[in-house]
Amino acid sequence: MYNKLTRSLLLLSAGVGVLSAQPAADSAKFEVASIKPSTPGENRVSIQAAPGGRFTTKNVTVKQLMQQAFGIRDFQITGGPGWMASERFDVSAKADGNPSQEEFRAMMRNLLKDRFQLAFHTESKEGSVYALVVAKGGPKIQESKSPGNGPNLRRQRTQVSAVGAPMPMVAAVLSDYVGRQVIDKTGLTGQYDFTLEWTADNPPPPGSPEAPGTTAGAASSTTSESSGPSIFTALQEQLGLKLESQKGTVDSYIIDKIEKPTEN
């Protein structure tokens, strides 16, 4: 059973790395940052990096913060205590000036290191990934009519709606639903508006893994679960895109140490 929950996340540009091997922007830190436990019963989940150096989160887990800070997906994080995925926090922070997306991500990494005492190491190995490619017949996805209003994504259990989303962002979000890293190989360089809907419990096409994973707590879709396309079929029928199984390098982030922050 899934709680009714809408996730409105500003996904910062994707990328991977470790705290000791990030670019010079990793010296950037928020001027002030408040971290408090979220209000019990809160349903909305949000991560916002806004002009003027403002950064706020509502009802997020440490795992979700890590995903945004490092440009990784949930399945790439291993180890650590259970509260990393269950306890939720509100963050209110302010940076000097107007940081870039990469600078915001660097500040998030330092926030995790300084306030949560995050320490980890990475391991890379060959594994199964998906390549997001254009399906036969060409793309059906439309370039954004209001690219200045994005990127913005609204995610539900069986639906993703986007405004001004670039393909790397689309690939990153799909990773959460199919349980594998998705790599953008579409060659599409624009920003796109779309709504993708599928049926979570519908069997996927032959050769695909079992029904794609969903994010616990996501809202129920209006799509009937007794009929309708899988996410694999929906991508082709609705967007003219396709997921192809391939071998690739998968990075795992293994938690060595993490602590709950003190309130302030």
Number of C-alpha atoms within 10 A of each C-alpha: 7 12 12 14 18 18 20 17 18 18 22 21 16 19 12 13 16 14 17 8 9 14 13 9 15 19 12 20 22 20 11 10 16 14 18 16 17 17 12 8 7 11 17 14 19 16 22 16 21 15 12 12 17 18 20 17 21 21 22 22 21 20 21 18 20 21 20 23 27 23 18 24 24 19 15 17 18 15 12 17 12 8 13 19 14 11 15 22 17 19 17 16 20 18 20 13 10 13 20 14 15 19 21 26 27 25 24 23 24 21 21 21 17 13 17 16 16 21 17 18 13 14 10 10 10 10 13 14 21 23 19 23 21 21 18 10 9 12 19 16 16 12 18 20 12 13 17 10 11 17 21 18 22 15 21 21 26 24 20 19 16 21 22 21 23 23 20 19 23 19 22 21 18 23 23 19 18 21 20 23 27 25 23 20 15 17 10 15 10 13 22 22 21 19 15 16 22 25 25 26 19 18 17 18 14 7 7 14 14 13 19 22 16 18 16 11 16 22 19 19 18 13 15 15 16 10 12 17 23 21 28 20 19 18 23 21 16 16 19 18 23 22 25 15 16 12 11 15 12 15 19 18 24 16 16 13 14 18 16 13 15 11 9 7
